[in-house]
Amino acid sequence: MKGGLTVDESFKLIVTIVNKGKASKVVGASKRAGAEGGTILFGRGTAKRSFLDFLGINFAPEKEIILTLVKEDKVKDVLQAITDEVKLNKPGNGIGFVINIKELLGVIHLLKNAGGNLNDRGL
């Protein structure tokens, strides 16, 4: 990918999906656990209400999706802080998952602050 940075350190993307109004708690917990911040997106769930009732999940179609980019060594702490803050371990409170990151664009300040070794693009 032209202009992308391949980094020597591993970065992960934590994606958290919670009911509307909970995103600020997720971002606050993430920051306290070592994340730089997060991006909040708004969404709407599409599962049928009867299916959600069967699973014991409260029906709240409006969602907030929080994207949190962190170094690999902080993932467990940040994910645990989010889980503790919004009770992800209980049905109906949301979900979280982690995605591997191979290349990054537009976050050179984070890479330099993290002390990561950048590829040979002169950065």
C-alpha positions in Angstrom: 0.0 0.0 0.0 1.6 3.3 -1.1 2.1 5.6 1.8 1.4 3.0 4.5 3.8 2.3 7.3 4.8 -1.1 8.2 5.9 -1.1 11.8 8.2 -3.4 13.8 5.9 -3.3 16.9 2.5 -4.9 16.7 -0.5 -2.8 17.0 -4.1 -4.0 17.6 -7.5 -2.5 17.1 -9.9 -3.0 19.9 -13.5 -2.7 18.6 -16.2 -2.3 21.2 -19.9 -2.1 20.5 -22.2 -0.9 23.3 -25.6 0.6 23.7 -26.0 4.3 23.0 -24.7 6.5 25.8 -21.9 4.1 27.0 -19.1 5.2 24.6 -17.6 7.9 26.9 -17.2 5.2 29.6 -15.4 2.9 27.2 -13.0 5.7 26.1 -12.4 6.8 29.7 -11.6 3.3 30.8 -9.3 2.8 27.8 -7.4 6.0 28.5 -6.9 5.1 32.1 -5.5 1.7 31.0 -3.0 3.3 28.6 -4.7 3.9 25.3 -4.2 7.3 23.6 -7.9 7.7 22.8 -10.5 6.3 20.6 -12.9 7.0 17.7 -16.7 6.8 18.3 -19.0 5.8 15.5 -22.8 5.5 15.7 -24.7 2.5 14.5 -27.9 0.6 14.7 -28.4 -3.1 15.5 -30.4 -5.2 13.1 -31.1 -8.4 15.0 -34.7 -9.4 15.4 -36.1 -8.5 18.9 -37.4 -12.1 19.5 -33.8 -13.4 18.8 -32.4 -10.9 21.2 -34.9 -11.8 23.9 -34.0 -15.5 23.5 -30.4 -14.6 24.1 -31.3 -12.5 27.1 -30.1 -9.3 25.5 -31.9 -6.0 26.1 -33.3 -4.6 22.9 -31.6 -1.3 22.2 -31.0 -0.8 18.4 -28.9 2.4 18.7 -25.3 1.5 19.2 -22.0 3.2 19.7 -18.9 1.6 18.1 -15.6 2.5 19.7 -12.3 2.0 17.8 -9.2 2.0 20.0 -5.7 1.5 18.5 -3.2 0.2 21.1 0.2 -1.4 21.2 0.0 -5.1 21.6 1.5 -5.1 25.1 -1.5 -2.9 26.3 -4.3 -4.9 24.7 -5.1 -7.1 27.8 -5.1 -4.2 30.2 -7.3 -2.0 28.0 -9.7 -4.8 27.2 -10.0 -5.7 30.9 -10.6 -2.0 31.8 -13.4 -1.8 29.2 -14.9 -5.0 30.4 -14.9 -3.9 34.0 -16.3 -0.4 33.2 -19.3 -1.4 31.0 -19.7 -5.1 32.2 -19.1 -6.7 28.9 -19.1 -10.1 30.7 -22.8 -9.8 31.3 -25.4 -10.4 28.6 -26.8 -7.3 26.8 -24.0 -4.9 27.7 -22.1 -5.1 24.4 -19.3 -6.9 22.7 -15.6 -6.4 22.2 -13.0 -7.9 19.9 -9.5 -7.4 18.7 -8.2 -7.1 15.2 -4.5 -7.4 14.1 -3.1 -4.3 12.3 -0.5 -4.7 9.6 -0.1 -1.2 8.3 -0.9 2.3 9.6 -1.7 5.6 7.9 -2.0 9.0 9.4 -0.8 8.2 13.0 2.9 8.9 12.7 2.8 10.8 16.0 1.6 7.7 17.8 4.3 5.6 16.3 7.0 8.1 17.2 5.7 8.5 20.7 5.6 4.8 21.2 9.2 4.5 20.3 8.5 2.0 17.6 11.0 1.3 14.8 9.5 2.6 11.6 10.3 1.1 8.2 12.9 2.6 5.9 10.7 5.4 4.5 12.8 8.0 6.2 10.4 8.6 9.2 
